[in-house]
Amino acid sequence: MSDTRRRVKVYTLNEERQWDDRGTGHVSSTFVERLKGTSLLVRAESDGSLLLESKISPNTAYQKQQDTLIVWSEADNYDLALSFQEKAGCDEIWEKICQVQGKDPALDITQDPIDESEEERFEEIPETSHLVELPPCELSRLEEIADLVTSVLSSPIRREKLALALMSEAYIKKLLGLFRVCEDLDNREGLHHLYEIIRGVLFLNKAALFEVMFSDDSIMDVVGCLEYDPAMVQPKRHREFLTKTAKFKEVIPITDSELRQKIHQTYRVQYIQDIILPTPSVFEDNFLSTLTSFIFFNKVEIVSMLQDDEKFLTEVFAQLTDEATEDSKRRELVNFVKEFCAFSQTLQPQNRDAFFKTLANLGILPALEIGMDDLQVRAAATDIFSYLVEFSPSMVREFVMQEPQQTDDDVLLINVVIKQMICDSDPELGGAVQLMGLLRTLIDPENMLASTNKTEKTEFLSFFYKYCMHVLTAPLLANTAHEKNSKDNFQTAQLLALILELLTFCVEHHTYHIKTYIMNKDLLRRVLVLMNSKHTFLALCALRFMRRIIGLKDEYYNRYIIKGNLFEPVINALLDNGTRYNLLNSAIIELFEFIKVEDVKSLIAHIVDNFYQALEPIEYVQTFKGLKGRYEQEKDRQSQRLSRFRRDARSLDEDENLWLNDDDEDDDEDAVEKRMEDDFSDSYGKYMEAKKGGRGVSHWFIL
């Protein structure tokens, strides 16, 4: 069995200053002949491949952080980190690094990183061998200390020296002792100086200092110092918020004291970064990057510790799935799982996959079904559902297809999500937009993997159109029930636009299922009612839906459009728009231009026969004259075809002509014309009769 002391994760810092997980393996320190020196090697535990080969350079500054991290820079903008499973392994490798560099392993940094310009290096040469000399930690010297801390921030070398001085003299603890004295004396001047000092120490960006400042016995004093911003008339009440307002709820008691302490610490440090300190953009790009890393690795550790605690998570899900659990308790449990999922988004893909597989194995999806009548539970469950869909759409599809056997349509998980989208109270429908993207992911055939389940696409789409599509289209059908848009306010228009966007996606990707639905519900007619909306964006969505249908060049759709006279609302909208050159005008013209360029004969004939008189005056584009030209060309071609038919018939030999006479020839010509002109009539007539009789139309597609 491999030595877990040497088990590590390799991280690199990306351009966004976030840590990327490069894999898990085992580290060793070995002399590498090719590199001419002792190097750190990490081999992947999965296949033994080399994840890292890094020579321990005499000039590289290595830092040990949080007892299990070693961080260093290989080159400009290329930072590396080894995260050890055990402290003992980290200590062993750290001692080896210090041995190669001839440094004291008791320190958490091997040397000052030299990363400034030649000019700065030249200026610093007289001081390079000395630490920054700190004034005595006394009330009377606070202004002097504040000036010193502020003055070093512009020089990387002086920042390093100040950090080493602060560590070597336990200076932080002494400063926090002075803070308590100043507060007791209400010494505002001293408190303002301490604000500048503590903020400046944070900007030194050193993990070793963070370890001291964020320890249990120091962090609230650090927060206290940061309350006394000289720019504010009254101090902020951050400590009051953290101790009284922000309550730590344990839905299931956490018995691991280290885990509880880590959760408290991470929350407070995140609060310092997000609420107390100014936004990073105010400073140079990598300012406070170590603070971001500190929080990141804390979160990785918390998620790992919770995952490994089988008893804790098992108890969470046992209570979630117990129908006897009280409503208030269930809300807390679901909100915990939601925050747990949100927390996991900081993880790298490999860690995130393991996290969601753990939740799936524990039964996260069945647990979400219970208690959906509670608004808070439903909202939190929808958020968790979103995380699960992003992780594995197939897993979610497999689950939801089993639901109808156990429940009714109203509480199907996917229908709960659709209703959340429809009932979004946000005027801008921010939540609805997010959920619409979620639904699109679920119904997208592109991520339905045929290799794992050949029937997934067919089965899931059949399920969706049977149990869910009527819920999605309900607002659309309700608003267009009487051939007019009954509710045309902005929020309703936004919602209908979202629904239309999803339906347009279905037209492009679902073919048979959506075609059957459109025919059964006469859906395009209902959609085109929205061409009358006062909200142009909604009229454009309706037009886009029709444009996508016509773009398929499917004769069944074309015949449906012709028989229903569905170009009329589009042409009315064009004429009502008048001579205004706007997006609606351009989109309608483009629709007809497509029909002309693609030479969709059935539609061209219908448009010219029924609407050319109204369209003929439009001369600012040649589209409609071009349609008429196409129409005339097709008529000429058909005439020539009939002429050829007559000539061919007359050229038959005499024996065959005995069977024909003039009347028969005329009948044949009529039959050809009738077949060409009325190809659609019978089948559509049967469809309309079937519809009136209440029967389905699936048989129609094989005619």
NULUM-83311 format. One record per residue: x, y, z of N, C-alpha, C in turn; residue in one letter. Coordinates in pm, whole numbers, plus 50000, padded with zeros to 5 digits. Atoms other than C-alpha are relative to their C-alpha. Layout:
# NULUM-83311
XYZXYZXYZA...
# end
This chain:
# NULUM-83311
500854987950000500005000050000500885012550000M499194987950012501305034849910500025007650131S499824992149879502605057650186499125012549989D500924988550009499755082550251500665013050044T499314987749960502245106950407500465007849879R499484993450120503625114150061498915002149893R501084998250097500185115549892499685014949988R500184985650022499695149949736499075002749882V500644994550120497575170149497500915010949946K499184989850066499435191649245499075011049948V500804988750046497985226449182500885010049924Y499344988750065498945254048939499045011950002T500814987949995497735290048954499765004949858L500314995950138495895300348634499995015249985N499954985650029495615334548470498975007950081E501024993349919492475342348674500354999650149E499525001249863494515336448991499174990050079R500695011049935492545304849068500864987549988Q499175012150000494145271449155499334989049919W500465011450080493755243548898500624987150053D499545013249951493995207449018500604992249884D499335007350107496545188748805500074985050025R500045014349976496065154948968500534996350137G499575005449871496795133149270501084989549977T498925009850014499975113149319500834999350126G499095001349887502925105749545501315007249968H498844991550022505875129349586501264993550058V498705004549949509535120849627501035010649964S498904990950035512815140549627501184991449956S499005008750062515405125049397500975008249918T499034993450087518615135449222499724995949856F500295002550141517825138848850501205004449918V498784997350074520895136248630499785010449891E500284990850112519275154448339499895014450048R500174986549945518435184448562501195004550085L498794997049922521775182548747499665005150140K500324995749865520165185549088498874992050061G501095006649929517765172449350498685006549958T501274995150054514215175349223498824993850073S501265005349949510645170849340499284992849886L500715007950100508885143049146498664995850058L501325005049960505175135349164499504990849890V500525009750095503885103948996498524997450032R501445001749982500135099648939499684986550061A500355012749936498535073349160499164991349908E500865007850090496245062748874500814991449903S499265007550103498825052748610501515001550010D498564998649983502255062448742500665010449911G499424989850088502685090448487500565011550084S499314989349928504835120348582499135012749999L500814987849989502645149148708500875012350018L499154988549971505525171148822501464995550007L498565001849986509305172748782500595014050014E499574986349972510735203748946501314999950079S498714999349932514375209949034499935010050116K499954991049885514885225049381501135009949976I499004990050035516645256849278500475007650124S499484992649883518925274949527499365013850015P500514986449995517255308149437498475000950009N501474999949995513595297649454499525001550144T500604998149867511515309649748498854990250016A501065009549968509465280949887499315004650129Y500764996449880506695287550140499214987950049Q500855010349940505045263050379498805007050062K501234993649953501405271750451499074989550061Q501055008049939498745257050680500434985750032Q499435012949958501035227650775499974989249891D500095010650102500105207750461500185005449858T499824994250134500945231250171501435005049982L498734993950039504195239849996499755007249868I500304991650116503945268449744501275006749952V498854992950056506545283049507499725004249856W500124995450139507015300149170501134994249918S498995005650090508805282248887500535010849907E499634989450093508825312448659498985011150016A500974989149994506975345148601498604994549974D501405003750015503235339348647499774984949991N500225014549996503675301748705500234995150142Y499925004149860502935292749065499554985650015D500305014149975502865257149193499704997950147L500285003549860501505241249510499864984950012A500225014049963501685206749667499164999950126L500885001249884498805199049902500104985750052S499725013249944499745169950131498794994650076F501075006349923497285145150278500335000550149Q499615000249859499295144450601501095010250028E499004990249959501345170350788501414993950001K498685006449990504195145250842500704999749864A499425000350134504725141750466500465013749955G499634986250035504755179450420501305003850072C498784996749924507375182950695501234993349940D498865007350058509605156450533500535006949875E499594993450126509635173250192500545014050029I499524986649965510035207650352501444999450051W498635001549949513135195750539500984997249887E499135003050114514545182150213500295012749919K499824987450074513985215550037500975009050075I499144991449919515605234550324501434994650003C498665006150002518535209950327500735003549872Q499384996850129519185215649955500415014749996V499734985650005519005253550001500845004950118Q499234995949883520875253650334499245009650090G500844991149921517975269750520499514993050126K500525005249875516415265450863498564995049979D501365005350021513335242250840498975005850098P500954994349904511825260351140499245011849941A500684988850065510965289950912499014994849896L501005004150099507975288850679500275005649861D499614995150132509775306150391501514998749990I498575002950009513205297050258500845012349973T499234987850028514245331550133499095010449940Q500774989350060513105364849998499864997549850D500115000950146511645361449647500505012949936P499464988250069513505384749412499275001249867I500804999350123510945395249153499805014249950D500214986450046511305432749109500985003549888E499184995650113512995452948836501455001950043S498584997849971516745458148809500205012850081E499864987349930516295493848929499684998350148E500395002349861514475482449244501064991750072E498995008449938517095455649308501235008350037R498834991649976519855481549281499785008850123F500324991449887518095504549526500024992350132E500125007849878517655476149774501304993650046E498775007449967521245462549768500575003550137I499434997149869522435481750077499244993450116P500795005249890519615466350280499774985049994E500435013850025519425430950146500334990450112T499625009649896521115414850442499355002950135S500594996249871519005431550710498484998949996H501444999349985515455427450834499585014550021L500544986849966513205457850862499985001150153V499974998249854513685472051210498695006150046E501314995549953510335475151385500145008550126L500014992249876509675502251645499434991450113P500615007249887508785489851995498485000649990P501475000950012505125478452007499365007050120C500544991849892503825506952223498965009649945E501054990950044500835530252212500575012649936L499434987450049503055560752156500674998549864S499295002150128504675544551848499074995149889R500935005550100501495533951662500055007649867L499944992350125501705562651411501254996449921E498745003650064505325553951337499894986149935E500175013650055504425517051288499115000449876I500914998950115501525526351056500715005749879A499244994150112503815548250842500964989849940D499065010150048506365520050820499294989549915L500745010450073503795493850713499525005449866V500504994050124502295517450454501135002249900T498904996450089505705526950314500604987949928S499355011650063506845491350236499154993649891V500905007250090503815481350025500405001349854L499614998150141505325495149704501234991949961S498775007450031508465473449729499874985450042S500135014249966508225435349710501054995250100P498945004649909511595430549886499735004950142I500244994549867510685453650173498754993650063R501165007349947507305436250206500444986850062R499515012949949509135403150247500745001950133E499224997549877511485417650508499115003650117K500914996349892508655433250706499244987650049L500725012249961506735400050700500864991250090A499095008249918509785381550837500185006150139L499834993249871510235407751108498774998250088A501245001649925506595405651211499874985950059L500085013949953506845367751238501014997250111M498925003749908510145366551423499815006050139S500174993349870509045389951701498614998450060E501385001849952505445377451752499295013550009A500444986149996504565413351669498485001349987Y501444999150024500985406451553499244998950131I500675002049872499945393651895500095012650088K499824987849921501395424752059499115011349949K500854989650058499545447651816498544997950040L501385002749964496245430351889499755002550149L500114996349859496935434752261499805014950016G500174985449997497295472252198498605004049954L501354996950048493985471752009499014999350116F500935001549888492155459152318500165011650100R499754988749910493825486352527499375012749943V500554988050064492875513652276498485000350007C501465000349994489275501952270499505002750141E500394997549860489075501652648500115014850033D499784985849972490425537452655499235009049903L500664992550108488315547852352500985009549932D498944992350065491555560252194499814999149849N500345000650142490225567951843501225001749910R498824997950082493535580451710500814987149990E499285012650001495265548351812499284989349921G500795009850074492415527551670500105002349850L499854997050143492695545651335501374995449949H498675004850039496435538051326500014984749990H500035014750003495745501551406499244994949876L500685003650125493285500251115500994999949884Y499024999150109496045511950879501054988950011E498965010249980498545487551032499484986249959I500535013550027496335456351016499644998549853I500305000850144495095464450667501284998549920R498725001050070498695469450556500634986250016G499455013349978499755436250713499274989849912V500745008950090496975418650519500525001449857L499524997750136498305434650200501434995149978F498695006450020501715419250266499834986549930L500345011750081499955388550120500824987850038N499155011049953501805363050336499174989850080K500795010649937500245329850436500404998150147A499555002249862502395326950751499365010350094A500664989849918500945359850879498504997250012L501425003349995497415348650787499734989250106F500185010749902497865317551001499895005750141E500044993649868498505339951302498745008550014V501104990449991495865366151223498634993250001M501305006450012493085341451145499824988450098F500185010349897493615318451443498825003850088S501204997849918490685314651683500155011550099D499844989949895492185337551947500395013849945D499584987150057493125365551703499025006049901S500744995150117490625368051417498985010850035I501014989849967487925387751599500655013450035M499284987449977490505413351714500445006249867D499664995050134491675416251351498795006949938V501244994050051488065422451246499715013050074V500224987849921487795447751531500865011549952G499124989450052490805467251405499455005849870C500484995750131489245468451058498665007450007L501234992249984486095484551201500305015050005E499694985949972487935517251269500685006949881Y499514993250120488395530750917499955015150025D499994985449976489515567250954499055007649908P500874992950095487355576150653498534999650043A501395001349955484175565950839499775008250127M500324992049882482455588651091499814991050121V500245009749894481305558951298500614986649960Q499425013150033483025525151321498924990349954P500905010650042481425495751143499814990050113K500285009749894479915467851353500174985749946R499775013250059481475437751184499994988850105H499965010549897482105418551508498604996750050R501375002349955478505423151616499254991249900E500655008250103477325408951285500484985550007F499445013550001479695379151302499634991950124L500275007449876478875370251662498524998950034T501415000049959475165378951690499044997749883K500935001150114473535382351348500234987249922T499685011950078475355354951156500064987950092A500085011749913474285323051329500464987549925K499545012650058476015289951262499024989050038F500995010349974473325263551224500604986349971K499575013850019474245227251272498754991549983E501205008150024471445207751105500184986150060V499605012249931473235176651225501265003750078I498824995949923475755181451509501314995349937P498675003250052479355182851382500894996750119I499225004549884481405162551626501485002949986T498584997550025484765170151463500305014750030D499724986149960486055201351642500885007149898S499134993950102488715207251375499175004749881E500874996250112486045207551104499175012350036L500804988549959483855231451302500835012750002R499114988449994486795254751362500345004849859Q499654996550138487705253550991498835007149931K501184993650059484135262650890499865014450052I500084986549942484045292351131501095009049941H498894992050050487465304251016499775004249855Q500204997150143486605301750646498915010549980T501084990250012483345320850689500495014050035Y499534986849955485065348950878501025006049905R499004994950095487985351650637499325004249870V500764996250120485555351850343499305013450023Q500664987449965483685379950521501005011549992Y498964989650007486935399650558500305003449855I499674997550141487705395250188498865006849925Q501134995250080484195402050053499385012850051D500744988849942482815427950294500915011150050I499194989849933485605445550480501045006249907I498924994750085488455448650228499455005549870L500454994650129488155469149909500154989549891P499965009650111487675451549577501424998949945T498635002150046490885436249434500405008749882P499674992250119490645457249117500655013450036S499404987449956491705487649319501524998650008V498575002649980495135471449367500564992649881F499415007650108497585453249148499364986349991E500755012050030496335421048990500144989050104D499805011449910497885396649236499935003850148N500144996049860497175416549553498994990950068F500855008849921495645394249820499764986449934L500155013150063496085363649595500204988850101S499785010249897497385344449896498784998550088T501245000849923494205353150084498974991649926L500915008150082492155338749796500384985350006T499535013849992494315307449803499704994050138S500275004549864493915304850181498544995350011F501425003649995490115304550145499734987749913I500205011250092490245280949847500394986750063F499545012749943492295254250023499224996350127F500885002949886490165257650336498714993349953N501255005750052487055250450128500214985849948K499685013550047488695220549961500034990450119V499855008549881489515206950305498654997450067E501315001649936486005213050443499144989949924I500815009150080484265195550153500524985750014V499415013449987486695166250178499674993950136S500285005249866486165163050553498534996150015M501425003449993482375163650516499694987649918L500205011950082482485138150234500484987450072Q499425011749933484655115050441499224996050125D500775002949879482295117450738498684993249960D501165007350050479875090250626498815000950097E501074999549901477895091550949499225013049990K500644986950008477205128850913499065000849880F500824998850120475965127950552498874989849998L501065010249995474045095550604498855004750087T501044994949910472165111850891499235011549934E500674989150072471435142850680498944994549905V500935005350100469825122050406498924991250063F501025007849930468045099050652498875009250046A501034990649954466245129450795499285006749884Q500634993950118465615144550452498924991049941L500935009450063463865113150327498934995050097T500995004049902461895107850648498825009649994D501164991350016458405121250585499525005750133E500404995049868457985126050959500825012050045A499164988649964460705152850966499185012949998T500764987549992459245186351075500375009549887E499794990950112458875213350810501195009250021D498904990749973461285237550979501354992949990S498775007950008463915210351012500334996649855K499765003450140463455200150648500555012149924R499474987950066464005236150537501485001650029R498594998749963467275237150728500864989649928E499245010850065468405203750582500205002849851L499904997350144467605213350223500905012049974V499134988350017469265247250264501464996550026N498635004549978472345230050406500554993249875F499545007150120472565207050102500225009949886V499834989850105472065237249874501325007550018K498744992949975474945255950040501204990849980E498955010050020477015224250035500334998949851F499815000650145476485222149657500675012749948C499394987350043477315259049614501465000550039A498625000749952480465253949819500874991849907F499245009250085481525225649590500425006449868S499664993850129481635249349290501405006050000Q498624995249995485015261749413500994988849971T499115011450022486415226749362500354998649854L499605003350136488245215049055499124988649948Q500945009850058486365191948812500084986150061P499895013749947487775159248949499374999250139Q500564999949865486885168549308498495002049997N501444997450009483475181549203499254987549957R500635012450044482655149149022499854990250116D500045009149886483535128749330498945004550101A500984994249906481395152149542498584996449958F501375002750045478265148149328499704985149991F500225014649997478745110649294499654995550141K500335003249861478725109049673498555003550030T501394995949976475445128649685499024990949927L500885008850077473925106849412499854986450068A500045013049931474845074949597499185000550128N500774998549876473245088649912498515002449974L501424998350035469975094849723499535014349998G500364985950001469935132149663498715002849922I501184997050082467275131249389498694995450065L501235003649928464645110849579499745009150120P500174991349883465285133149880499355013349963A500554987050042464305164049677498504999449976L501445001150031460825150449603499115003350119E500824999049879459645152849963499915014550047I500184986649943458175184950106499935011149898G500004990050107457775202749771498865010250013M501084990349983454595220049890500445012350078D499454988749927456755242850107500825008749904D499364991150097457925273549911501525000450017L498554999249976461365275550076500694987149959Q499435012950039462005238450030500054998849848V500075001150146460905240549666501075008649934R498994991150058463185270149593501414994150017A498685005849975466215253449755500204987349918A499915012450078465455220049587500255002949853A499784996350141465325237449250501465003949977T498594996350013468785252249309500894987550000D499215012449995470165217849403499844992549868I500295006650128468485203349093500865006049889F499164993250101470355229348885501444995050005S498625005049986473715218249025500114985749946Y499955014050043472855181748954499914998849848L500115000350147471845188748593501335004049936V498694996050053475125206848533501014988750014E499065011049979476955176848676499724988449906F500315011750082475115148748493498555000449953S501374999950052472035154948275499414986049989P500525013650018471745117548206499514994050131S500415005249870471575108848575498645005850039M501274993449965468765134148624498874994749911V501045005250089466865121948316499554986150043R500325013649958467045086048434499085000250123E500824999249880465595096248768498595005149970F501324993950019462765118548643499084991149918V500865009050079461555092148397499374989250088M500585009849909460895069048694498915006150088Q500924993349908458825095048879498524997549972E501455001450023455445091248699499404987450060P500515012349940455135056248843499645002350147Q500164998249857455195070649193499215012550038Q500584987249962453595105049176499165005549887T500804993950106451255128048979500805011149934D499264990350083452245153748718500405012550077D499784987149935452025183548953501275000450084D498824999949913454865172749181501204993249936V498815004850069457195158548918501105010450016L498914990849972460595173648990500225009649884L499754991350116461005186848637498875010149983I501124990550008457525202548646500085010550110N499764990149894458385219148977500975010649949V499014990650056461365234848798499335009249899V500704991850101459155246548508499105010350069I500884990849929456665261848753500795011050070K499134989849941459495279448934500375010449894Q499664990850109460475294448598498815009049967M501204992650038456915304848517499595010150108I500474991649888456265319848863501095009050056C498924991549950459525339248897499485014150025D500544986849964458635371349081500955011449966S499034989750037461775389848971499545007149874D500454992850120460745417548728500874997349877P499105002850112463795409548516500094985049969E500025014650021463165371648542501394993749999L498645005449994466775364648637500004985150030G500085014249967465855331448798499434991749887G500635007250110463645321448506500994997549886A498995001650105466485327048260500954988550034V499105010749955468745304348465499324986349985Q500715012750007466095277148484499694995949856L500225003350140465355279648113501244993549940M498755006250045469025272048048500134985850051G499985013349940468705242348282499104990449921L500915008450078465695228648091500574997049862L499405002250132467495233447762501064989150007R498985010549982470375212347893499354986350009T500665012949981467955184847993499404994649870L500685004850121466145183347657500895000649876I499074998950112469245188147441500494986149958D499565013350043469825156247236501524998949987P498555000350018473475166147194500714993950120E499345006149885474265155147550499294987350047N500595013249973472155123547536500894989649934M498935008550053474885097647497499454986849952L500495012550057473905069847260500844988050042A499105011149969476925049247360499634993450133S500355005749870475655044747716498554995350004T501425003749998471945043047649499375004149868N500464996850135470715040947292498575005349997K501394995850001467125047447391499765012750082T500204988549912467725077647615499265011349930E500634988950071466765103247352498524997349978K501405003350030463555085647245499174999650127T500795001849878462445076447594499805013250075E500154987849922463175109747759499125010149928F500824990350073461645131047484498534995950003L501395004649990458515109347487499445003350138S500404996549863458365114047864499725015150011F500104985549985458905151747838498745005349931F501174994950072456205157347575498694994750060Y501215005549939453735135047762499675006650133K500254995749862454185148348115500345014750029Y499454986849963455885182348096499695011249900C500134989450099455315200847768498755008550025M501234992249976451745211047862500195010050114H499724990649891453105227348180500815011949945V499154989550057455725246747981499195009549912L500724991550097453265259447716498725006150059T501264995149942450365266747956499875015349996A500154985450007451105304447986499815005149857P500114995950140451485307347608498594997449948L501335003450049448215289247532498935008350072L500984992049926446365308247807499945014349949A499954986050043447475342147674499555001949856N500394998650142446485334647313498714992449971T501175008650013443225316247375498935005949909A501094993850075440945341547203500525008249882H499434993550118443075350746901500525014050030E499364987349967444525380047092500864997850125K499075001249887447295385447345499355006150123N500844995049891445245388047665500785008050105S499184992549904448085399447897501285004149928K498854995450078450665421347727500895009150082D499084992149919452565435748023501444994949979N498595002850029456365435648020500464986650057F499525012349937456925407048265499424987649930Q500605011250073454455384048087500654998349864T499345000650132456045392947753501374993550012A498695006249979459465383647892499884984950019Q500195014349975458175350148016499644992749871L500395006450126456485342047684501184999449903L498805000250086459705351447504500934988650039A499175011249954461615326447719499434986649955L500655012550042459075299047648500184997949850I499845001150145459235306647276501444996449961L498615003350028463015304947285500244985050018E499855014449976462805269947430499264991949893L500755007050105460135259347179500725000549866L499214998850123462285272346895501164990250000T498945010049984465125251047027499454986049972F500615013150023462755221247024499764997449851C500255001650144461795227346659501284995749928V498735002950068465445226146562500544986250035E499325012049953466415195546767499114987850022H500845011349960463355173646830499174994149886H500705004850120461735169546483498644993850031T501315006949992459005143046529499165004450119Y500794997149880457955150546889499385014049995H500534986450002457605188046846499055001949883I500904998950116456005184046503498614995050038K501285005449956453265162146651499305009850094T500594990749902452755187246934499465012549930Y500434988050072452535217246698498704997349925I501205003350077449975199646478498794998050093M501115002949908447855187446772499435012750062N500424987949930447745221346943499785011849907K500034988850094447725242346625500855011350057D499184991249916450615258746809500515012249925L499454988550072452025280746534498965011149989L501044989750006448675298546496499955007950131R500064993549870448675305746869501235008950020R498774992249985452275317746861499925012949919V500044988350088451605341446572499025010750048L500844989849936448915358846778500895010650066V499084991049930451905374146959500685009949905L499494989950094452885392646639499335013550024M500714987549971450375418546762500475006650129N499564994549872452235424447090500615013949983S499404986650002453225459947173501504999250030K498595002249970456575445247282500674993649878H499425004750125458635441946966500844987450019T499155011849979461005416547122499174987250001F500865011949997458055392647175499514996649858L500395002450140456815397046816501154993549923A498835005950067460355389146700500204985450041L499885013949955460405357446913498994991249928C501025007650072457135346146752500424997949855A499545001150138458545353446409501174990249988L498865009150001461765334846494499554985450007R500555013549991459705304446587499524995149863F500475003750134458015304546246501174998649903M498835000550090461335311646073500764986850015R499305012649977462895280946235499234988449938R500825010550061459975259446117500195000149849I499854998950146460225272345760501424996249959I498605003350031464015268345774500244985149985G499845014550013463535230645801499644995149860L500445003650136461985230245451499294986549999K500765012449982459645202645565498605002249940D501274997750069456615199045337498784998050090E501125001449907454395187445622499735013350069Y500154986849939455035220345799499465010049898Y500424990550103454615239545472498514998849972N501435002150029451205223745405499135004650117R500714995449880450145230745763499885015349998Y500004985350007451095267645716499045004849892I500864995950111449285269845382498534998050036I501395003149968446125252845500499455009350108K500454991149893445975274745810500105014749967G499834986050041446725306845614500835007750103N499244994649888449435313945873500995011049961L499194988350038451315339945667499255013050024F500804987849987448465364345720500455008850116E499564991149891449515376746069501405005849977P498654994950027453125380445949499925011649901V500124989550102452145400745644499275012150058I500694988749934449745421745851500995008050086N499014993149917452605429546090500955008149912A499124992750093454805439645793499315012649951L500744988450053452125462645652499735010250110L500244990749888451295477345996501275007650037D498724993549968454985485046047500295011449904N499854989150097454765507145739501405000549941G498704998150065457965521745597501135001050102T498954999149898459845520945928501044989149977R498905009650019463235504645886500514996150139Y499635004549866463645484846206500234984949999N499655014249991464475450046332498854991149955L501155008050040460945436946284499874999649847L500064999350146460895448845923501064991049937N498905007750057464285433245852499784984950017S500205014249974463355399946014498924994149910A501075005050088460135396645813500494999149856I499445000450136461895405645489500934988149984I499065011350008464585379845568499274986749987E500805012250010461905353045612499584997449855L500455001650139460515359245263501204998449906F498805001450083464015362745118500504985550005E499595014049987464855328045255499134991049911F500925008150081461755313345088500335001549852I499664997550141462765329744760501314993249961K498685005450032466445319744769499994984750001V500055014649990465695283944876498964994049905E500995004450099462905282344615499024989850058D500985008849936460315267144850498695001749923V501034997850102457765262344571498595001050058K501384999849948454635254544774499705013250071S500224987449927455085285444993499995011949904L499974989050098455985307944699498645001149931I501304999850069452795297844517498915005350092A501024995449905450695303544829500105015150025H499814985749971452205337944901499575008549881I500324992050119451885350444542498504999649972V501435001450030448365336644493499135008050097D500894994349898447035351144817500375014050048N499594987549936449095381444915500765009649908F499124991750083450945395444614499425013949977Y500624986850023448455423444558500355009650113Q499664991449886449175436544910501495002850005A498554998749988452935431244879500635007249881L499434994350123453445444944527500505014350016E499504986149987453755481644635501345001050074P498744999349925456795472844854501164998549901I498965000050103459665482644623501385003450054E498684996649946462475492044865500904987650011Y499235012450019463545455444839499404992849879V500475007250118463275432344538499454986250036Q500385013449952462185402644752498684995449940T501335004450041458515402144654499874999149848F499955001450146459115408744287500744987149964K499275012550023461625380344306499144987850025G500945011149974458965357644458499054998249882L500915000850115456625366344172500744994149880K499205005650110459445358743925500164984950016G499875014449974460035324644086498694992849968R501335005750023456305318244071499744998449850Y500225000550146456135326643697500894989349936E499105010350053459185304743625499454986050023Q500535013249968457575275143799498774996949917E501185002150085454325280043607500424996349858K499505003150135456255280443279500554985749995D499395013349997458155249143383498924989250002R501085009749993454935230943469499284998949866Q500655000350132453415241043135500814991949902S499135007650089456415227542950499954985250031Q500065014049960456225195443149498744993449947R501265005450050452575190843052500044998549849L499875001150146453425197842689500794987649962S499195011950027456135171242695499184987450022R500835011749971453635147142849499074997149883F500915001950114451225153642562500744994649880R499225004850114453965149042300500364985350017R499625014049975455135116742459498804990949980D501185008450014451595103942469499674997749853A500335001350142451125111042093501014991449925R498965007550072454355093342001499924985050024S500145014349977453135059642127499684992949868L500235007150128452935032841858498504998049978D501405000550041449705026641674499184990350085E500755009649919448724995741874499605005950135D500314994049869448955015042198498995011249986E500944988950018447095044842052498564995349987N501355005350009444135021941993499295000550134L500585000049865443645022042370499705014250050W500164986249954443615059942390499105007649906L500714990550085441335087142261500175013850060N499784986249955441175124642300499485002250141D500564998049866438945123142606500904994250106D499105006149902441285099342781501215008750024D498814991649985444225122242711499725012050089E500364988749916442435151842863499884995950146D500145004749862441595131243170501354998350066D498685002149943445245121943216500665013250036D499424986949971446345158343193499395005650128E500664995049879443775167743456500514992750124D499545007849885444975139643680501385004550046A498664995449965448585151643664499925013350072V500124986949937447595187343743499424998750141E500645001649869445335175844025500984994250101K499055006149908448095154244174501035010250047R498994990049962450555183144167499405010950089M500564988649930448185209744299499374996350133E500775003749881446225190044559500634988550077D499305010949932448865166644693499714999750150D500144999049855448235179345041498554999150048F501394997849957444455183545044499414988250075S500665011649937443325148345123500584997150137D499395003649873445855141545392499695010350107S500294989949898445305174745565498524999750039Y501425001249969441545170245535499764989050101G500135011049903441845136945711500495004350137K499454995249872444005153845975499005008950073Y500954990949937441415181146035498774992550051M501145008049954438605155746055500364992350126E499565007649883440605134846298500085009150122A499874990649888441285165746506498635003550056K501354996849953437595174646516499404988350076K500535011949934436815139046616500734996450127G499305002349875439275141046904501064989349992G498995010350010441695115246764501375006249982R498634995450018445475118546757500355000649853G499614998250140447375126646438501274992449967V498735006750027450345103246465499934992049870S500135007750124448915082446176500255008649877H499934991150116449025113045952501405000349940W498644998350048452795112945924500464988749909F499575010850089452905080045736499235000149869I500754999250125450515091045463500925003649885L
# end
